[in-house]
Amino acid sequence: MNEPVIEVESLNVARNGRRVIEDASFTVERGAYMGIVGPNGGGKSTLLQAILGIIPRESGSIRILGQPIEEFDEWSRLAWVSQHSISFDERFPINVRELVGLGRINRSNLAKPFKKEDWTKVDEVLRFMGISELAERRVGHLSGGQKQRVFVAKALVRDPEVLILDEPVSGVDAEAQELFYMKLSDLNGSQGTTILIVSHDLAAVFCRMSDVMCVNRKVYTSLIGPD
């Protein structure tokens, strides 16, 4: 039996007095590559934020990596890239390598200098994401597709077991989107990282991903790839 990494039971979530997610129950198993689809305003982002504990739930239970969310404190095992991640002051003087390195900061090394192995890991992830040549470039000077890969690299640099992405390629051209999805497929296949990604690209979901979740207040999941 496959190991569940996210378990949701009878989840209800409201925003601004309106029920957005209703009676959602599902399990995400380790190694899944799940595309999350649904209409705008259907509750996709709300569902992810509730799973991550960013917003409160009305009722229901959530378990992360086998633990109730109320007790879970190993958030470094998950990585989250929101749809607004690349919205920052482009004048801020930080280069790609420095930004990705920020992903290595955690409670144990806060305010301590980086070690050699930290920068080795940063360079490894830059190579994996195909952005080594951008290492010294100012982040504000990059294209939209390049920025997306940089922020995913920042999420990956701490080796998360679960990667959650909310519309990471919105506004990015088709060629950059294809490269981005190829990198995620490589990550899922070579390292077994569990990936949940909100996408409006149905072709990418049904051609590349193993599972699909449809969210429109109600939540439905289905296996679409090989078991």
C-alpha positions in Angstrom: 0.0 0.0 0.0 1.4 3.4 -0.9 2.3 5.9 1.8 0.0 8.9 2.1 1.7 12.3 2.5 -1.5 14.4 2.7 -4.8 13.1 4.0 -7.9 15.4 4.1 -11.2 14.3 5.6 -14.5 16.2 5.5 -12.8 19.6 5.1 -14.8 22.7 5.0 -13.2 26.2 4.4 -14.9 29.6 4.3 -13.6 32.9 3.1 -15.4 36.2 3.7 -18.4 34.4 5.1 -18.8 32.2 2.0 -18.1 28.4 1.9 -15.3 27.9 -0.6 -14.4 24.3 0.0 -17.2 21.9 1.0 -16.8 18.4 2.5 -13.5 17.6 0.8 -11.9 14.2 1.4 -8.9 12.9 -0.5 -5.4 11.4 -0.1 -2.2 12.3 -1.9 0.2 9.4 -2.0 4.0 9.7 -1.9 5.5 10.1 -5.4 2.3 11.5 -7.0 2.5 14.2 -9.6 -0.9 15.8 -9.2 -2.4 18.5 -11.4 -5.1 20.6 -9.8 -7.6 22.1 -12.2 -10.9 24.0 -12.0 -12.6 27.3 -12.8 -11.3 30.6 -11.5 -12.8 31.2 -8.1 -13.4 27.5 -7.6 -11.3 27.3 -4.5 -8.0 25.8 -5.8 -5.7 28.3 -4.0 -7.9 28.3 -0.9 -7.6 24.5 -0.7 -3.8 24.6 -0.9 -3.6 27.3 1.7 -5.8 25.4 4.1 -3.7 22.3 3.6 -0.6 24.3 4.5 -2.2 25.9 7.5 -2.0 29.4 6.0 -5.7 30.0 6.4 -8.0 28.4 9.0 -10.6 25.7 8.3 -14.2 25.6 9.5 -14.1 21.8 10.2 -12.6 18.6 9.0 -9.1 17.1 9.5 -5.8 17.4 7.7 -2.8 15.1 8.2 0.6 16.0 6.8 3.2 13.2 6.5 1.2 11.1 8.9 0.7 13.7 11.6 -2.3 15.9 12.4 -1.7 19.4 11.1 -2.1 20.8 14.6 0.9 18.8 15.7 3.0 18.9 12.5 6.2 21.1 12.9 8.5 19.8 10.1 7.5 22.3 7.5 11.0 22.2 5.9 9.9 18.8 4.4 7.4 20.7 2.3 8.0 23.6 -0.1 5.4 26.1 -1.3 5.6 28.4 -4.3 2.6 30.7 -4.5 1.3 32.3 -7.7 2.6 35.7 -6.4 6.1 34.5 -5.6 7.8 36.5 -8.4 6.0 39.7 -7.5 8.7 41.7 -5.7 10.6 44.9 -6.1 12.8 44.3 -9.2 15.2 46.9 -8.0 16.2 44.8 -5.0 19.9 44.1 -5.4 20.0 40.3 -5.2 21.3 37.8 -7.7 20.0 34.4 -8.6 22.5 32.4 -6.6 21.9 34.5 -3.5 18.2 34.2 -3.7 18.2 30.5 -4.2 20.6 30.3 -1.2 17.9 31.8 1.0 16.1 28.5 0.7 18.8 26.9 2.8 18.0 29.0 5.9 16.1 27.2 8.7 15.8 27.3 12.4 19.1 25.5 13.0 21.3 27.8 10.9 19.5 31.1 11.3 22.1 34.0 11.5 24.9 31.6 10.9 27.3 31.7 7.9 26.6 29.3 5.1 28.8 26.2 4.9 30.5 24.9 1.7 27.9 22.2 1.4 25.1 24.8 1.4 26.6 26.5 -1.7 27.3 23.1 -3.3 23.6 22.3 -3.0 22.7 25.7 -4.4 24.9 25.1 -7.5 23.5 21.6 -7.9 19.9 22.8 -7.9 20.8 25.6 -10.4 22.2 23.0 -12.7 19.1 20.8 -12.3 16.8 23.7 -13.2 19.0 24.7 -16.1 19.8 28.1 -14.8 23.5 27.9 -13.9 24.3 30.6 -16.4 22.0 33.0 -14.6 23.7 32.6 -11.2 25.2 36.1 -11.1 22.3 37.8 -12.8 20.1 40.2 -10.9 16.7 38.5 -10.3 14.9 41.7 -11.4 16.5 41.5 -14.9 15.1 38.0 -15.7 12.2 37.0 -17.8 9.0 35.6 -16.3 9.9 32.0 -17.2 13.4 32.4 -15.7 12.1 33.9 -12.5 9.7 30.9 -12.1 12.6 28.5 -12.4 14.6 30.5 -9.9 11.8 30.4 -7.3 11.3 26.7 -7.7 15.0 26.3 -7.3 14.8 28.2 -4.0 12.1 25.8 -2.9 14.1 22.7 -4.0 17.4 23.7 -2.4 16.4 22.1 0.9 15.3 18.8 -0.7 11.6 18.9 0.2 9.6 15.7 0.1 6.5 17.6 -1.2 6.5 20.5 -3.6 3.3 22.6 -3.9 2.9 25.1 -6.7 0.1 27.5 -7.3 -0.2 28.5 -11.0 3.6 28.8 -11.4 3.6 29.4 -15.2 0.8 32.0 -15.5 1.9 34.6 -18.0 4.8 32.6 -19.2 5.3 31.8 -22.9 4.6 28.3 -24.3 8.2 27.4 -24.7 9.1 28.3 -21.2 6.1 26.4 -19.9 7.2 23.3 -21.7 10.7 23.5 -20.2 9.3 24.1 -16.8 7.0 21.1 -16.9 9.8 18.9 -18.2 11.9 19.9 -15.2 9.1 19.0 -12.8 8.7 15.6 -14.5 12.4 15.0 -14.1 12.2 15.9 -10.4 9.2 13.6 -9.8 10.7 10.8 -11.8 14.4 10.9 -10.7 14.0 12.0 -7.0 10.4 10.8 -6.3 9.3 14.2 -5.1 5.6 14.5 -4.6 4.3 17.4 -6.6 0.9 19.2 -6.5 0.5 21.9 -9.1 -2.4 24.2 -10.0 -2.5 24.5 -13.7 -4.8 25.7 -16.5 -2.8 23.7 -19.1 -5.0 20.6 -19.4 -2.7 19.1 -22.0 0.2 19.3 -19.6 -1.9 17.8 -16.8 -3.2 14.8 -18.8 0.1 14.2 -20.7 2.6 14.6 -17.9 0.9 14.0 -14.5 -0.1 10.9 -12.7 -3.2 12.2 -10.9 -5.7 15.0 -11.4 -7.8 16.9 -8.8 -10.7 19.0 -9.9 -11.7 21.7 -7.5 -15.0 23.7 -7.8 -16.1 24.0 -4.2 -16.3 20.2 -4.2 -13.1 18.2 -4.7 -12.7 15.2 -6.9 -9.5 13.2 -7.6 -8.6 10.6 -10.2 -5.6 8.5 -11.3 -4.7 9.4 -14.9 -1.2 7.9 -15.2 0.3 4.5 -14.5 -0.3 3.1 -11.0 
